Amino acid sequence: MNIRKITSLTALLSFLVLLLNSVVLYIVPQGRVSSWADWRLWGLDKTAWINQHIIIGVLFLAASFLHIYFNWKPMENLKKAGITFENENQNLLAIAKLNRMSPQQVYAVMNPAKETEKVAVKPQMPETPTGLGRMTLAEVCQKYGIDPAGAIEKLSAKGIKAKSDDKLKTLAAAYKLNPTEIYEIMK
């Protein structure tokens, strides 16, 4: 978990505890009545609730300032890119809708990729592709860079008679295999 998430979560949780403390301190008996009556709630007297309220209040203020500090640059990036938002409390989806963008695009503007992350990586083809049954042997060879003559030889070596215009689904059914198994033999 990164520091921005920890700070945001701390600010939220301290606010909720501060809210609870405020409600309790609002309903506590006034003045010295609480100490004369030995008033307690959840094992804490009025003084303990006041002390807790002060400590949690300081924690909330510190977390709020850190939250603003850590999120200042993303907000500046939004402004530089010309993305409008109504206030700093809007979520990513609301900002995206307001600017007719996807949330991913807004996030990319807020947190630009580092130079090392910008290197394009060629996506690798999955080990076993899908949709093989609809294609002919020639189409599969062309799409996945397999030599058609070599593929037919490999199939013949396994006892499968195939032509380049045969569909993999038909071949698989004829030899009681599935199209993926035919593809594995071909490659």
VEXDREN-2710 file (C-alpha; in Angstrom, 1 decimal):
% VEXDREN-2710
k/r/px/py/pz
1/MET/0.0/0.0/0.0
2/ASN/1.5/3.4/-0.9
3/ILE/1.7/6.5/1.2
4/ARG/-1.1/8.3/-0.6
5/LYS/-3.6/5.5/0.1
6/ILE/-2.5/5.3/3.7
7/THR/-2.9/9.1/4.2
8/SER/-6.3/9.1/2.6
9/LEU/-7.5/6.2/4.7
10/THR/-6.1/7.7/7.8
11/ALA/-7.9/11.0/7.1
12/LEU/-11.2/9.2/6.5
13/LEU/-11.0/7.0/9.6
14/SER/-9.9/9.8/11.9
15/PHE/-12.8/11.9/10.5
16/LEU/-15.2/9.2/11.4
17/VAL/-13.8/8.7/14.9
18/LEU/-13.9/12.5/15.3
19/LEU/-17.5/12.6/14.2
20/LEU/-18.3/9.9/16.8
21/ASN/-16.4/11.8/19.5
22/SER/-18.3/15.0/18.6
23/VAL/-21.7/13.3/19.0
24/VAL/-20.7/11.8/22.3
25/LEU/-19.4/15.1/23.6
26/TYR/-22.7/16.8/22.5
27/ILE/-24.8/14.4/24.6
28/VAL/-22.5/14.3/27.7
29/PRO/-24.0/16.0/30.7
30/GLN/-23.0/19.7/31.1
31/GLY/-20.3/21.0/33.4
32/ARG/-19.4/19.2/36.6
33/VAL/-22.6/17.1/36.5
34/SER/-20.8/14.4/34.5
35/SER/-18.0/14.1/37.2
36/TRP/-20.5/14.2/40.2
37/ALA/-22.6/11.6/38.6
38/ASP/-19.6/9.5/37.5
39/TRP/-20.9/9.5/33.9
40/ARG/-19.2/7.0/31.6
41/LEU/-19.8/5.7/28.1
42/TRP/-17.9/2.6/26.9
43/GLY/-15.6/2.9/29.9
44/LEU/-14.5/6.5/29.2
45/ASP/-15.5/9.5/31.3
46/LYS/-16.0/13.0/30.0
47/THR/-12.3/14.0/30.4
48/ALA/-11.2/10.9/28.5
49/TRP/-13.6/11.7/25.6
50/ILE/-12.3/15.3/25.5
51/ASN/-8.7/14.1/25.4
52/GLN/-9.5/11.5/22.7
53/HIS/-11.3/14.2/20.7
54/ILE/-8.3/16.5/20.8
55/ILE/-5.8/13.8/19.8
56/ILE/-8.0/12.5/17.0
57/GLY/-8.6/16.1/15.8
58/VAL/-4.8/16.7/15.6
59/LEU/-4.4/13.4/13.7
60/PHE/-7.2/14.4/11.3
61/LEU/-5.6/17.8/10.6
62/ALA/-2.2/16.2/10.0
63/ALA/-3.6/13.5/7.7
64/SER/-5.6/16.2/5.8
65/PHE/-2.6/18.4/5.3
66/LEU/-0.6/15.3/4.1
67/HIS/-3.5/14.3/1.8
68/ILE/-3.4/17.8/0.2
69/TYR/0.4/17.7/-0.1
70/PHE/0.4/14.3/-1.8
71/ASN/-2.5/15.0/-4.1
72/TRP/-1.4/18.5/-5.2
73/LYS/0.6/17.4/-8.2
74/PRO/-2.2/15.3/-9.7
75/MET/-4.6/18.3/-9.4
76/GLU/-2.0/20.5/-11.1
77/ASN/-1.6/18.0/-13.9
78/LEU/-5.4/18.1/-14.5
79/LYS/-5.4/21.9/-14.6
80/LYS/-2.4/21.9/-17.0
81/ALA/-4.1/19.5/-19.3
82/GLY/-7.2/21.6/-19.5
83/ILE/-9.4/19.1/-17.6
84/THR/-12.1/20.9/-15.7
85/PHE/-13.5/19.8/-12.3
86/GLU/-16.0/21.5/-10.0
87/ASN/-14.1/20.9/-6.7
88/GLU/-11.3/18.9/-5.3
89/ASN/-13.7/16.4/-3.8
90/GLN/-15.0/15.0/-7.1
91/ASN/-14.2/11.4/-7.8
92/LEU/-12.5/10.2/-11.0
93/LEU/-15.7/9.1/-12.6
94/ALA/-17.4/12.5/-12.2
95/ILE/-14.4/14.3/-13.6
96/ALA/-14.3/11.9/-16.5
97/LYS/-18.0/12.4/-17.3
98/LEU/-17.6/16.2/-17.0
99/ASN/-14.8/16.1/-19.6
100/ARG/-16.2/13.4/-21.8
101/MET/-13.3/11.1/-21.2
102/SER/-12.8/7.7/-19.7
103/PRO/-11.7/7.4/-16.0
104/GLN/-8.5/5.7/-17.3
105/GLN/-7.7/8.7/-19.5
106/VAL/-8.2/11.1/-16.5
107/TYR/-6.0/8.9/-14.3
108/ALA/-3.3/8.9/-17.0
109/VAL/-3.3/12.7/-17.0
110/MET/-3.2/12.9/-13.2
111/ASN/-0.3/10.4/-12.9
112/PRO/1.8/10.5/-16.0
113/ALA/3.9/7.4/-16.7
114/LYS/7.5/7.5/-15.8
115/GLU/10.0/7.3/-18.7
116/THR/10.8/3.6/-17.9
117/GLU/7.1/2.7/-18.1
118/LYS/6.6/4.4/-21.5
119/VAL/8.6/1.6/-23.3
120/ALA/6.1/-0.2/-25.6
121/VAL/6.0/-3.9/-25.0
122/LYS/4.7/-6.0/-27.8
123/PRO/1.7/-8.0/-26.5
124/GLN/2.4/-11.7/-26.6
125/MET/-0.1/-14.1/-28.1
126/PRO/-1.8/-16.4/-25.6
127/GLU/-0.4/-20.0/-25.5
128/THR/-3.6/-21.4/-26.8
129/PRO/-5.6/-19.0/-29.0
130/THR/-9.4/-19.0/-29.1
131/GLY/-11.7/-19.2/-32.1
132/LEU/-9.6/-21.7/-33.9
133/GLY/-12.5/-23.9/-35.0
134/ARG/-13.9/-21.2/-37.3
135/MET/-10.6/-20.8/-39.2
136/THR/-9.0/-22.8/-42.0
137/LEU/-5.6/-24.3/-41.7
138/ALA/-4.2/-21.6/-44.0
139/GLU/-5.8/-18.8/-41.9
140/VAL/-4.4/-20.2/-38.7
141/CYS/-0.9/-20.4/-40.2
142/GLN/-1.1/-16.9/-41.5
143/LYS/-2.5/-15.4/-38.3
144/TYR/0.0/-17.1/-36.0
145/GLY/3.1/-17.1/-38.2
146/ILE/3.2/-20.9/-38.9
147/ASP/4.7/-22.3/-42.1
148/PRO/1.7/-24.0/-43.8
149/ALA/3.7/-26.7/-45.5
150/GLY/5.5/-27.5/-42.2
151/ALA/2.1/-27.6/-40.4
152/ILE/0.7/-30.1/-42.9
153/GLU/3.8/-32.3/-42.5
154/LYS/3.5/-32.2/-38.7
155/LEU/-0.1/-33.2/-39.0
156/SER/0.7/-36.1/-41.4
157/ALA/3.4/-37.3/-39.0
158/LYS/0.6/-37.7/-36.4
159/GLY/-1.7/-39.5/-39.0
160/ILE/-3.9/-36.5/-39.7
161/LYS/-4.5/-35.9/-43.4
162/ALA/-5.1/-32.2/-43.9
163/LYS/-5.3/-29.6/-46.7
164/SER/-4.8/-25.9/-46.3
165/ASP/-8.5/-25.1/-46.9
166/ASP/-9.7/-27.5/-44.2
167/LYS/-11.3/-25.9/-41.2
168/LEU/-9.7/-26.9/-37.9
169/LYS/-13.1/-27.8/-36.4
170/THR/-13.8/-30.3/-39.2
171/LEU/-10.3/-31.8/-38.9
172/ALA/-10.7/-32.1/-35.1
173/ALA/-14.1/-33.8/-35.4
174/ALA/-12.8/-36.3/-37.9
175/TYR/-9.9/-37.3/-35.7
176/LYS/-11.8/-37.1/-32.3
177/LEU/-9.7/-34.1/-31.2
178/ASN/-10.5/-30.5/-30.4
179/PRO/-9.2/-27.6/-32.6
180/THR/-6.7/-26.5/-29.9
181/GLU/-5.1/-30.0/-30.0
182/ILE/-4.8/-29.7/-33.8
183/TYR/-3.2/-26.2/-33.3
184/GLU/-0.7/-27.6/-30.8
185/ILE/0.4/-30.3/-33.3
186/MET/0.8/-27.7/-36.1
187/LYS/3.0/-25.2/-34.3
END
